[in-house]
Amino acid sequence: MKKERVLIVIVLVVFIPFALMGYFDFGEKDNFSKRAKIALRDSGNKFLLSVGDSTSLILPIIELDENTFELSFQNKVQIEPGSLMNILGQSLVDSKLPNSYIVEVIENGSGEVAHSYEIKSTIKESTITCIGRILPFDNYKIKLQFTGERPVAKLDKDYSLLSLVLIGFIGCGLLYRKKAKPNTSEVAISQFSQIGNYRFYKEQSKLVKGNSTIGLTAKECELISIFSENPNEIIKRDLLIKEVWEDKGVFVGRSLDTFISKIRKKFLDDDSINIVTVHGVGYKLEIY
């Protein structure tokens, strides 16, 4: 028994530092994604204001992969590349994001790259062309890809061996501690999102209003989740179809419309909630 305890202590002392490093690294990746989305939304807002548009919406920022993000607008815009470069660059600097990246302005219809440039740590290395040419009105998508190294949070170098040993002994003690019965009131509590007078439990696939519980299918749950994360914003049909149906089965013509109709019925008891159809574009969850 003593040998087993010694072995557990050794494993914990070796494993815990690596586990903590993985934790900090994961937290940094998640934080990087949030900061990148905020910076893009900030630059999108400033760009629209710079062209005199104070009413158009900025559509949800799409994370294409861990280094690539996409910004798009509700309405057609005319883009002056130099202005876009300055506004986007300042937002990235303010958010303390990497200063090496590639920007592509993509035409929505053809998918062709209408303008692009690359920024590196030094001006000499950067590639910037056609700054003076104004791009005509279109539903552009602005793709931002970070190419430089990202800062990764690391454990303090002064983290002493003694503290690691103490962690090991604490962990060992926890392993042999008698497991207490969970508090039933704590078990019953789970995370939810508030939508009007409803509580949306994504993990449990249900809506709760007062003493009433409404079950949800997997796809209803995914759609409501997207809407709850982007209240009062127009969500494109293509985005909803991609997020809910791509690689998850066959999408039949009116499937999205059918599910939107089902979701509307589930929120009928709350007049402050309305899912609006924006014809030719998508849907918007309005919460008054």
PAFI-921096 format. One record per residue: residue number from 0; x, y, z of N, C-alpha, C in turn. Coordinates in steps of 0.001 Angstrom, whole numbers. Each point is the difference from the previous one (the first is absolute). Layout:
<atoms>
<atom NUM,<X,Y,Z>,<X,Y,Z>,<X,Y,Z>>
...
</atoms>
This chain:
<atoms>
<atom 0,<825,-1198,0>,<-825,1198,0>,<863,1254,0>>
<atom 1,<1095,-4,791>,<900,1149,74>,<644,269,-1349>>
<atom 2,<401,-1069,-681>,<615,157,-1324>,<-970,662,-973>>
<atom 3,<-1264,-406,76>,<-1011,582,-901>,<-165,1483,261>>
<atom 4,<34,389,1287>,<-145,1417,334>,<1190,805,-505>>
<atom 5,<1182,-540,158>,<1207,677,-492>,<-70,171,-1516>>
<atom 6,<-458,-1041,-677>,<-122,55,-1458>,<-999,1088,-423>>
<atom 7,<-1127,97,723>,<-1009,1019,-316>,<576,1399,172>>
<atom 8,<770,207,1095>,<617,1303,239>,<941,365,-1141>>
<atom 9,<807,-958,-443>,<963,264,-1086>,<-738,368,-1279>>
<atom 10,<-1055,-762,-305>,<-771,274,-1213>,<-609,1399,49>>
<atom 11,<-564,368,1162>,<-619,1314,130>,<1020,1121,-134>>
<atom 12,<1160,-165,596>,<1042,1028,-70>,<450,224,-1444>>
<atom 13,<67,-1087,-759>,<436,120,-1400>,<-1133,499,-883>>
<atom 14,<-1213,-483,249>,<-1113,275,-904>,<-600,1387,167>>
<atom 15,<-148,452,1251>,<-722,1245,258>,<601,1212,-714>>
<atom 16,<1344,183,5>,<537,1165,-726>,<-387,4,-1472>>
<atom 17,<66,-1192,-631>,<-378,-75,-1415>,<-1485,277,-182>>
<atom 18,<-810,-500,925>,<-1443,251,-88>,<-299,1481,119>>
<atom 19,<706,673,931>,<-202,1437,173>,<442,773,-1231>>
<atom 20,<1106,-432,-604>,<454,653,-1228>,<-1056,-125,-1089>>
<atom 21,<-582,-1204,-115>,<-1047,-208,-989>,<-1210,865,293>>
<atom 22,<-289,181,1303>,<-1144,830,380>,<223,1451,-412>>
<atom 23,<1201,523,317>,<288,1394,-341>,<23,198,-1504>>
<atom 24,<537,-1001,-715>,<63,108,-1463>,<-1411,13,-586>>
<atom 25,<-872,-862,521>,<-1381,-50,-486>,<-716,1315,267>>
<atom 26,<227,540,1225>,<-624,1270,340>,<452,1110,-910>>
<atom 27,<1273,-9,-364>,<521,1034,-885>,<-604,-101,-1386>>
<atom 28,<-178,-1241,-508>,<-612,-184,-1323>,<-1424,520,-14>>
<atom 29,<-732,-312,1070>,<-1386,449,80>,<-52,1523,80>>
<atom 30,<911,589,793>,<57,1441,146>,<393,666,-1314>>
<atom 31,<917,-615,-737>,<429,538,-1292>,<-1178,75,-961>>
<atom 32,<-802,-1055,-62>,<-1157,-32,-889>,<-981,1118,340>>
<atom 33,<-265,206,1296>,<-935,1036,414>,<535,1384,-354>>
<atom 34,<1298,230,247>,<585,1314,-288>,<1,282,-1497>>
<atom 35,<261,-1042,-810>,<-2,173,-1455>,<-1396,380,-501>>
<atom 36,<-1028,-652,533>,<-1371,300,-419>,<-399,1420,419>>
<atom 37,<404,404,1210>,<-312,1355,466>,<697,1035,-872>>
<atom 38,<1268,-266,-349>,<757,934,-833>,<-634,136,-1377>>
<atom 39,<-434,-1109,-599>,<-631,56,-1315>,<-1335,740,62>>
<atom 40,<-781,-264,1048>,<-1285,697,127>,<234,1503,207>>
<atom 41,<1021,340,784>,<333,1413,224>,<407,675,-1302>>
<atom 42,<864,-678,-773>,<447,583,-1268>,<-1157,107,-992>>
<atom 43,<-906,-1005,8>,<-1167,54,-881>,<-890,1181,322>>
<atom 44,<-199,254,1293>,<-825,1134,428>,<634,1328,-423>>
<atom 45,<1302,125,233>,<696,1240,-361>,<22,201,-1503>>
<atom 46,<116,-1101,-750>,<10,128,-1460>,<-1354,500,-511>>
<atom 47,<-1101,-577,518>,<-1328,430,-430>,<-233,1477,340>>
<atom 48,<450,402,1187>,<-152,1403,391>,<816,905,-914>>
<atom 49,<1170,-492,-441>,<868,816,-854>,<-615,250,-1375>>
<atom 50,<-921,-877,-430>,<-656,193,-1301>,<-1422,548,181>>
<atom 51,<-292,470,1220>,<-1282,643,259>,<-1163,-941,232>>
<atom 52,<281,-1264,329>,<-1062,-987,233>,<-66,-291,1497>>
<atom 53,<-1051,479,646>,<-141,-204,1447>,<-1149,-941,349>>
<atom 54,<-595,-637,-1011>,<-1172,-860,253>,<211,-1461,-394>>
<atom 55,<838,-275,-991>,<190,-1392,-442>,<603,-845,1107>>
<atom 56,<-375,-1270,14>,<519,-917,1011>,<1290,-657,-447>>
<atom 57,<816,-329,984>,<1182,-821,-243>,<-419,-1437,309>>
<atom 58,<131,-891,-959>,<-425,-1385,202>,<960,-713,951>>
<atom 59,<-444,-1106,625>,<866,-706,941>,<1370,-344,-609>>
<atom 60,<1041,238,775>,<1361,-327,-445>,<136,-1517,-33>>
<atom 61,<496,-522,-1119>,<140,-1448,-165>,<1469,-393,195>>
<atom 62,<242,-983,856>,<1348,-532,201>,<181,-1195,-931>>
<atom 63,<763,201,-1084>,<198,-1055,-989>,<961,-1067,508>>
<atom 64,<1030,408,705>,<881,-921,725>,<654,804,1113>>
<atom 65,<949,-578,734>,<528,680,1187>,<776,1274,-333>>
<atom 66,<377,201,-1264>,<737,1201,-387>,<-738,869,-1006>>
<atom 67,<-1174,-415,-451>,<-682,692,-1098>,<-1435,369,391>>
<atom 68,<-363,1260,-270>,<-1310,525,370>,<-595,759,-1185>>
<atom 69,<-1340,88,-22>,<-685,631,-1132>,<-1009,1033,499>>
<atom 70,<96,1202,-583>,<-891,1110,311>,<-871,294,-1212>>
<atom 71,<-1309,194,210>,<-889,361,-1103>,<-1089,940,522>>
<atom 72,<-680,663,-943>,<-971,1018,354>,<-1391,-374,-505>>
<atom 73,<-1013,634,605>,<-1383,-253,-386>,<-276,495,-1421>>
<atom 74,<512,1187,-320>,<-272,622,-1292>,<1265,142,-837>>
<atom 75,<-196,339,-1260>,<1132,218,-887>,<792,1227,453>>
<atom 76,<1316,-60,-179>,<860,1118,372>,<1001,271,-1123>>
<atom 77,<500,1211,-1>,<1068,384,-920>,<1277,106,829>>
<atom 78,<1048,-657,-448>,<1209,-87,817>,<1155,767,-631>>
<atom 79,<607,880,812>,<1249,665,-386>,<1100,-748,747>>
<atom 80,<832,-784,-681>,<975,-875,663>,<880,680,1033>>
<atom 81,<445,1226,-291>,<877,692,941>,<-686,269,1322>>
<atom 82,<-1263,422,-62>,<-768,271,1216>,<-223,-1281,792>>
<atom 83,<-364,-1078,-706>,<-203,-1295,662>,<1272,-459,697>>
<atom 84,<1131,121,-676>,<1270,-446,563>,<330,757,1279>>
<atom 85,<-195,1324,-6>,<320,814,1171>,<-920,-311,1176>>
<atom 86,<-1304,-114,-278>,<-969,-254,1072>,<208,-1377,610>>
<atom 87,<138,-1018,-858>,<198,-1367,498>,<1314,-113,758>>
<atom 88,<1051,611,-544>,<1311,-64,650>,<-31,605,1393>>
<atom 89,<-690,1138,166>,<-70,647,1304>,<-778,-834,1005>>
<atom 90,<-1095,-637,-457>,<-786,-853,903>,<820,-1191,486>>
<atom 91,<812,-561,-877>,<845,-1143,390>,<1075,434,987>>
<atom 92,<561,1194,-216>,<1013,524,923>,<-625,255,1371>>
<atom 93,<-1181,625,16>,<-681,296,1266>,<-330,-1268,777>>
<atom 94,<-260,-1096,-717>,<-343,-1274,652>,<1224,-852,302>>
<atom 95,<1205,567,-297>,<1265,-705,260>,<50,-1357,-693>>
<atom 96,<-421,-15,-1260>,<33,-1220,-800>,<1259,-11,-864>>
<atom 97,<398,-1156,-548>,<1227,-93,-800>,<18,997,-1150>>
<atom 98,<1200,507,-311>,<129,1009,-1057>,<444,-588,-1334>>
<atom 99,<-216,-1293,-164>,<265,-656,-1284>,<-1273,-709,-440>>
<atom 100,<-555,435,-1142>,<-1272,-574,-441>,<-242,301,-1479>>
<atom 101,<-936,-759,-588>,<-409,190,-1390>,<-1481,351,-12>>
<atom 102,<-357,1003,-785>,<-1398,418,-126>,<-446,-196,-1447>>
<atom 103,<-1166,-634,-185>,<-583,-182,-1327>,<-1421,559,-2>>
<atom 104,<-300,831,-990>,<-1351,519,-194>,<-635,-842,-1105>>
<atom 105,<-1026,-779,346>,<-558,-999,-909>,<-1387,425,-470>>
<atom 106,<-224,-85,-1311>,<-1321,297,-560>,<-963,-1114,396>>
<atom 107,<-1180,363,480>,<-944,-987,505>,<-540,-916,-1101>>
<atom 108,<-307,577,-1160>,<-607,-799,-1066>,<972,-962,-651>>
<atom 109,<1141,518,-457>,<956,-819,-739>,<980,-747,894>>
<atom 110,<189,504,1206>,<984,-611,885>,<1426,384,-356>>
<atom 111,<150,915,-956>,<1327,441,-423>,<565,1017,987>>
<atom 112,<1329,39,80>,<678,961,862>,<104,1331,-741>>
<atom 113,<-727,1014,495>,<-4,1308,-657>,<1205,845,418>>
<atom 114,<515,-250,1188>,<1163,743,489>,<644,-810,1120>>
<atom 115,<1306,102,126>,<698,-681,1095>,<1303,716,297>>
<atom 116,<460,-186,1219>,<1304,539,377>,<542,-810,1176>>
<atom 117,<1293,82,216>,<650,-736,1084>,<801,969,853>>
<atom 118,<-212,-66,1303>,<734,824,951>,<945,-896,795>>
<atom 119,<1250,413,77>,<981,-727,795>,<577,927,1059>>
<atom 120,<909,-517,795>,<522,771,1129>,<733,1258,-429>>
<atom 121,<508,26,-1222>,<680,1199,-511>,<-674,436,-1299>>
<atom 122,<14,1308,-256>,<-640,544,-1196>,<658,-545,-1267>>
<atom 123,<1327,-183,25>,<711,-481,-1186>,<-475,-1380,-427>>
<atom 124,<-343,-820,975>,<-428,-1367,-302>,<-1467,-73,-419>>
<atom 125,<-792,1026,328>,<-1432,-6,-300>,<-250,157,-1496>>
<atom 126,<-1128,-543,-458>,<-395,97,-1404>,<-1336,730,-74>>
<atom 127,<35,1244,-484>,<-1206,838,-64>,<-116,559,-1414>>
<atom 128,<-1120,-282,-659>,<-183,443,-1387>,<-1367,645,-200>>
<atom 129,<-122,778,-1065>,<-1286,544,-465>,<-770,747,1095>>
<atom 130,<725,769,826>,<-651,685,1109>,<-1003,1041,-486>>
<atom 131,<282,682,-1095>,<-845,1098,-447>,<-1253,-408,-754>>
<atom 132,<-133,-1266,-358>,<-1150,-443,-796>,<-1195,-331,882>>
<atom 133,<-1127,633,-306>,<-1209,-230,800>,<-785,-1172,-583>>
<atom 134,<-358,-940,875>,<-767,-1168,-433>,<-1478,368,-72>>
<atom 135,<-721,-412,-1044>,<-1419,361,-157>,<-872,-657,1071>>
<atom 136,<-1247,461,112>,<-932,-536,985>,<-216,-1498,-218>>
<atom 137,<109,-767,1095>,<-231,-1446,-55>,<-118,-507,1432>>
<atom 138,<-501,-1227,157>,<-51,-651,1308>,<1333,-700,242>>
<atom 139,<993,752,386>,<1342,-546,168>,<137,-779,1310>>
<atom 140,<893,-975,-47>,<431,-692,1206>,<1478,331,189>>
<atom 141,<365,379,1209>,<1391,356,290>,<602,-1126,837>>
<atom 142,<960,-700,-585>,<629,-1136,679>,<1346,427,571>>
<atom 143,<188,-253,1284>,<1239,348,689>,<690,-1272,476>>
<atom 144,<1235,-206,-449>,<757,-1190,400>,<1287,434,692>>
<atom 145,<157,-375,1258>,<1213,319,739>,<1109,-966,-412>>
<atom 146,<1168,552,-291>,<1114,-830,-470>,<1170,-14,969>>
<atom 147,<-21,903,970>,<1115,58,956>,<-257,-876,1205>>
<atom 148,<1022,-109,842>,<-134,-806,1217>,<-880,705,1001>>
<atom 149,<-805,-782,689>,<-848,559,1037>,<681,-176,1348>>
<atom 150,<-177,982,900>,<562,-173,1344>,<-746,-1088,747>>
<atom 151,<732,-873,676>,<-619,-1090,755>,<314,184,1476>>
<atom 152,<-1042,-23,826>,<214,158,1438>,<799,-1172,534>>
<atom 153,<983,306,826>,<848,-1057,543>,<25,104,1524>>
<atom 154,<336,-1088,639>,<133,4,1445>,<1183,855,407>>
<atom 155,<-101,606,1153>,<1075,830,512>,<1274,-825,101>>
<atom 156,<1098,541,-489>,<1275,-737,8>,<486,-255,1424>>
<atom 157,<-480,813,935>,<451,-145,1391>,<-845,-997,788>>
<atom 158,<-873,-727,-752>,<-823,-1022,661>,<942,-1054,559>>
<atom 159,<97,-75,1310>,<1020,-843,631>,<-398,-1465,50>>
<atom 160,<1041,-837,143>,<-214,-1449,105>,<-787,-331,1255>>
<atom 161,<199,806,1051>,<-714,-254,1246>,<-1510,112,-203>>
<atom 162,<-428,1024,-733>,<-1441,178,-217>,<-578,-1157,-791>>
<atom 163,<788,-543,-953>,<-468,-1153,-768>,<-178,-1221,895>>
<atom 164,<950,-192,927>,<-92,-1134,916>,<-1239,142,889>>
<atom 165,<-254,1226,471>,<-1172,242,836>,<-1289,-304,-761>>
<atom 166,<-41,409,-1275>,<-1169,-305,-825>,<-194,-1498,-94>>
<atom 167,<1117,-732,-156>,<-81,-1449,-93>,<-595,-621,1249>>
<atom 168,<453,478,1180>,<-524,-550,1254>,<-1473,356,193>>
<atom 169,<-355,1220,-388>,<-1409,400,115>,<-872,-874,-890>>
<atom 170,<479,-224,-1239>,<-746,-845,-928>,<-138,-1412,526>>
<atom 171,<1090,-496,611>,<-26,-1357,552>,<-1026,-92,1126>>
<atom 172,<-21,1041,850>,<-960,17,1088>,<-1431,7,-509>>
<atom 173,<-229,734,-1080>,<-1346,53,-571>,<-431,-1348,-544>>
<atom 174,<969,-746,-550>,<-333,-1314,-542>,<-490,-954,1082>>
<atom 175,<585,129,1202>,<-350,-936,1072>,<-1088,544,919>>
<atom 176,<-420,1214,-277>,<-1053,594,812>,<-1331,-682,-306>>
<atom 177,<-783,-220,1042>,<-1303,-626,-206>,<-869,907,-846>>
<atom 178,<-532,-548,-1072>,<-802,779,-929>,<-1357,313,615>>
<atom 179,<-281,1298,147>,<-1274,422,584>,<-1107,-93,-1035>>
<atom 180,<-1199,-189,469>,<-1142,-43,-909>,<-266,1395,-551>>
<atom 181,<-246,106,-1285>,<-253,1330,-571>,<-1291,600,540>>
<atom 182,<20,1293,183>,<-1185,724,428>,<-1003,5,-1145>>
<atom 183,<-1191,-531,242>,<-983,-139,-1082>,<-417,1351,-555>>
<atom 184,<-10,1034,859>,<-382,1329,-481>,<1041,549,-951>>
<atom 185,<1295,-332,251>,<1072,452,-883>,<-30,-751,-1322>>
<atom 186,<-324,-1298,44>,<-52,-806,-1213>,<-1087,513,-930>>
<atom 187,<-1092,463,614>,<-1133,440,-815>,<285,1285,-755>>
<atom 188,<1006,778,516>,<312,1281,-637>,<894,-237,-1218>>
<atom 189,<-358,534,-1112>,<831,-107,-1194>,<-52,1314,-757>>
<atom 190,<911,180,-910>,<98,1250,-741>,<-1170,153,-967>>
<atom 191,<-456,1246,-124>,<-1072,278,-955>,<176,1409,-548>>
<atom 192,<-663,263,-1149>,<-32,1331,-596>,<-1402,559,166>>
<atom 193,<-88,1277,343>,<-1306,631,179>,<-457,584,-1331>>
<atom 194,<-1169,-441,-480>,<-603,524,-1222>,<-1385,493,372>>
<atom 195,<-136,1316,153>,<-1279,536,467>,<-333,-579,1362>>
<atom 196,<-1171,-606,116>,<-400,-634,1269>,<335,-1489,43>>
<atom 197,<709,-471,-1019>,<378,-1414,-62>,<1451,-192,440>>
<atom 198,<252,-1172,578>,<1370,-428,250>,<323,-1123,-988>>
<atom 199,<1079,176,-734>,<393,-974,-1022>,<1166,-839,522>>
<atom 200,<-260,-1301,191>,<1022,-937,455>,<487,-790,-1208>>
<atom 201,<1109,419,-561>,<506,-630,-1218>,<388,-1454,240>>
<atom 202,<742,-241,1102>,<485,-1353,264>,<-1139,-983,276>>
<atom 203,<-1103,514,522>,<-1136,-872,311>,<-1087,54,-1072>>
<atom 204,<245,798,-1054>,<-936,99,-1135>,<-1418,325,465>>
<atom 205,<-120,1137,718>,<-1335,356,463>,<-115,1501,240>>
<atom 206,<-1258,495,-47>,<-354,1358,382>,<-846,-85,1266>>
<atom 207,<224,935,920>,<-771,-5,1245>,<-586,1383,214>>
<atom 208,<-1303,45,249>,<-684,1259,330>,<-896,-273,1195>>
<atom 209,<393,557,1142>,<-742,-292,1231>,<84,-1482,333>>
<atom 210,<-1150,-639,89>,<-42,-1436,302>,<-143,-851,-1256>>
<atom 211,<24,661,-1175>,<-173,-726,-1265>,<1341,-311,-642>>
<atom 212,<126,-1217,-482>,<1223,-429,-678>,<-351,-454,-1417>>
<atom 213,<748,501,-973>,<-224,-341,-1404>,<1238,-714,-531>>
<atom 214,<-183,-1239,-447>,<1116,-755,-564>,<373,498,-1392>>
<atom 215,<1261,-150,-358>,<504,454,-1295>,<720,-1131,-722>>
<atom 216,<-135,-22,-1336>,<790,-937,-794>,<1411,555,-124>>
<atom 217,<908,-828,-493>,<1405,414,-122>,<138,1229,-887>>
<atom 218,<-684,16,-1141>,<120,1129,-931>,<-708,1245,517>>
<atom 219,<-1132,-172,678>,<-660,1149,627>,<942,621,1026>>
<atom 220,<669,-847,734>,<929,447,1035>,<1166,785,-620>>
<atom 221,<549,-501,-1095>,<1114,681,-662>,<-429,1354,-560>>
<atom 222,<-1186,62,-600>,<-485,1260,-554>,<-237,1026,1104>>
<atom 223,<-658,-404,1082>,<-261,919,1112>,<1316,480,604>>
<atom 224,<982,-889,64>,<1311,375,542>,<635,1117,-820>>
<atom 225,<-75,-105,-1334>,<566,1031,-878>,<-733,1322,195>>
<atom 226,<-1332,-59,53>,<-785,1219,195>,<293,636,1358>>
<atom 227,<96,-820,1052>,<207,550,1342>,<1363,667,133>>
<atom 228,<973,-450,-789>,<1334,605,26>,<67,1290,-821>>
<atom 229,<-1007,206,-851>,<-9,1190,-862>,<-1375,673,13>>
<atom 230,<-491,419,1182>,<-1330,607,71>,<-73,1314,-765>>
<atom 231,<-1148,229,-629>,<-251,1240,-749>,<980,224,-1150>>
<atom 232,<571,-1068,-508>,<892,81,-1158>,<-517,-943,-1092>>
<atom 233,<155,433,-1240>,<-442,-844,-1114>,<1010,-1126,-211>>
<atom 234,<-505,-1221,-38>,<840,-1171,-254>,<-326,-504,-1407>>
<atom 235,<999,-93,-841>,<-231,-425,-1381>,<-471,-1448,-72>>
<atom 236,<-877,-273,-970>,<-468,-1380,-219>,<1168,-942,-223>>
<atom 237,<967,449,-835>,<1143,-855,-323>,<784,-385,1251>>
<atom 238,<135,957,928>,<735,-289,1228>,<-746,-1019,849>>
<atom 239,<-1322,161,130>,<-795,-944,793>,<64,-1406,-591>>
<atom 240,<-111,-68,-1323>,<55,-1316,-667>,<1370,-639,190>>
<atom 241,<1051,803,-124>,<1365,-517,146>,<239,-527,1414>>
<atom 242,<-441,792,1012>,<268,-373,1388>,<-825,-1207,452>>
<atom 243,<-1239,-105,-487>,<-910,-1031,520>,<-38,-1254,-854>>
<atom 244,<122,168,-1337>,<-165,-1171,-873>,<1288,-491,-647>>
<atom 245,<1012,829,-135>,<1206,-432,-715>,<629,-1200,703>>
<atom 246,<274,-1026,-745>,<623,-1250,489>,<-857,-702,1054>>
<atom 247,<-1306,327,65>,<-854,-634,1002>,<-1247,-605,-620>>
<atom 248,<41,-228,-1281>,<-1158,-598,-652>,<-428,801,-1211>>
<atom 249,<-1057,-454,-637>,<-485,630,-1224>,<-889,1173,347>>
<atom 250,<218,1130,-680>,<-837,1189,187>,<-1021,62,-1126>>
<atom 251,<-1278,-28,371>,<-1077,28,-993>,<-575,1408,-39>>
<atom 252,<-118,558,-1203>,<-506,1325,-300>,<-550,829,1145>>
<atom 253,<-1179,-383,537>,<-695,823,987>,<292,-409,1441>>
<atom 254,<1025,-787,210>,<288,-482,1353>,<215,1150,978>>
<atom 255,<795,995,-392>,<277,1121,896>,<-1284,748,345>>
<atom 256,<-815,311,-1022>,<-1251,726,239>,<-917,-778,938>>
<atom 257,<-26,-1324,-174>,<-846,-849,844>,<446,72,1456>>
<atom 258,<1306,-61,227>,<505,42,1370>,<-189,1382,624>>
<atom 259,<132,1056,-796>,<-246,1344,525>,<-1448,124,456>>
<atom 260,<-924,-558,-790>,<-1422,22,362>,<-240,-731,1319>>
<atom 261,<673,-1144,179>,<-149,-774,1240>,<522,789,1196>>
<atom 262,<1131,687,-193>,<590,767,1095>,<-903,1169,390>>
<atom 263,<-578,665,-1011>,<-917,1114,289>,<-1127,-457,930>>
<atom 264,<-553,-1190,-273>,<-1111,-509,806>,<417,-238,1447>>
<atom 265,<1260,-356,204>,<469,-276,1362>,<136,1282,822>>
<atom 266,<118,1154,-682>,<122,1277,701>,<-1303,795,0>>
<atom 267,<-1118,-622,-363>,<-1268,706,-130>,<-474,653,1288>>
<atom 268,<381,-571,1146>,<-493,521,1273>,<738,1242,475>>
<atom 269,<914,523,-793>,<756,1193,401>,<-62,1028,-1125>>
<atom 270,<-749,1079,226>,<-170,1033,-1027>,<1263,815,-242>>
<atom 271,<1003,-123,894>,<1236,775,-169>,<973,-670,-972>>
<atom 272,<-369,-1204,-481>,<879,-757,-901>,<-657,-123,-1365>>
<atom 273,<778,257,-1032>,<-522,-139,-1363>,<1146,-380,-929>>
<atom 274,<-197,-1055,-781>,<998,-392,-1001>,<-484,537,-1345>>
<atom 275,<703,1005,-501>,<-412,717,-1208>,<691,-575,-1222>>
<atom 276,<-766,-156,-1077>,<572,-426,-1280>,<453,1235,-779>>
<atom 277,<1270,47,-341>,<526,1077,-841>,<114,-588,-1402>>
<atom 278,<-967,289,-849>,<-133,-646,-1289>,<1268,136,-855>>
<atom 279,<431,-1140,-502>,<1179,-33,-862>,<1311,37,758>>
<atom 280,<-57,128,1340>,<1238,91,785>,<64,-1097,1058>>
<atom 281,<-962,7,935>,<46,-991,1073>,<-1043,296,1059>>
<atom 282,<400,-128,1274>,<-925,163,1110>,<651,818,1109>>
<atom 283,<-865,557,872>,<492,782,1129>,<-858,-282,1224>>
<atom 284,<669,-301,1123>,<-696,-184,1270>,<-118,1367,678>>
<atom 285,<-1227,533,36>,<-240,1289,638>,<-488,-226,1422>>
<atom 286,<667,661,952>,<-412,-63,1398>,<-252,1428,465>>
<atom 287,<-1224,305,335>,<-381,1376,372>,<246,261,1466>>
</atoms>
